[in-house]
């Protein structure tokens, strides 16, 4: 596999992750499934693992709510 094909494959996967993750977060907020009192931010965490490797990459962040 060429370096360009590898790069495009990664980008395609990450685009799918980004789009589907955004939809899930929006859906959760719209349904009011954030629990408790009126929150101004969501604490979020994304974990990336790759089968057959020791990769376990965690990204923590905050999303401001409308």
BELHUNOR-V961798 format. One record per pair of residues at least 4 apart in sequence whose ideal C-beta (glycine too) atoms are under 6 Angstrom apart, sorted by sequence separation. I is the first residue (numbers start at 0). J is the second residue. D is the distance in Angstrom with one decimal. If there is no record, write none. Layout:
i: [I | I]
j: [J | J]
d: [D | D]
This chain:
i: [0 | 16 | 0 | 27 | 33 | 49 | 48 | 47 | 46 | 45 | 44 | 43 | 42 | 43 | 40 | 41 | 40 | 39]
j: [4 | 20 | 5 | 32 | 38 | 54 | 55 | 56 | 57 | 58 | 59 | 60 | 61 | 62 | 61 | 62 | 63 | 64]
d: [5.0 | 5.8 | 5.4 | 4.8 | 5.7 | 4.3 | 5.5 | 4.3 | 5.1 | 4.8 | 5.1 | 5.3 | 5.9 | 5.7 | 4.7 | 4.5 | 5.5 | 5.8]
